[in-house]
Amino acid sequence: MILGVAAIAYAQKVNVDSNPSAPFATYKTYTWTPGAPSLESLTEQRIHTGVNAQLQAKGLTPADSNPSLYVASFALTKTEPQLIANGFGPWGFGGGFATVDTLVKGTLVVDLYDASTKKMVWRGVATATMSDKSSKNASKIDKALEKMFEKYPPSAITSR
């Protein structure tokens, strides 16, 4: 049971928000604008490649001039201590010991801005625990972007 709870705690969280009045059907082209890049240039390249692939799969094309959307990404990391209990001691009471480990939580934000109004129209945010292995982090980036862009373009919300 404890392992199941730990797996849930480390699961990737993805949230998406959008402006319901934005004309998503009119957005056909995009270009990148500065955000807050990852401290590792290979990670930043992976993010841009992944976002480009997702946008192009949705029918958008890159444009050097007059884009309908600007895209910015932000990659942030934060270290958090984690207490790890190692047993309950003899006879199940006290006497166990604990260690403190450091987790690195990563947050990836992808923002889309309407080029004509310069206002944000869509945001995807993913948070997960980072790995020491770059291949695992690359996989987490890909999965996060897939989850984000499942909800692009947003479906029309009707109020009742």
Secondary structure, DSSP 4 states (H G I P E B T S, - for coil): -HHHHHHHHTS-EEEEEE-TTS-GGG--EEEE---B--SSHHHHHHHHHHHHHHHHHTT-EE-SSS-SEEEEEEEEEEEEEEEEEE---GGGSS--EEEEEEEEEEEEEEEEEETTT--EEEEEEEEEE--SSHHHHHHHHHHHHHHHHTT-SPPPPPP-
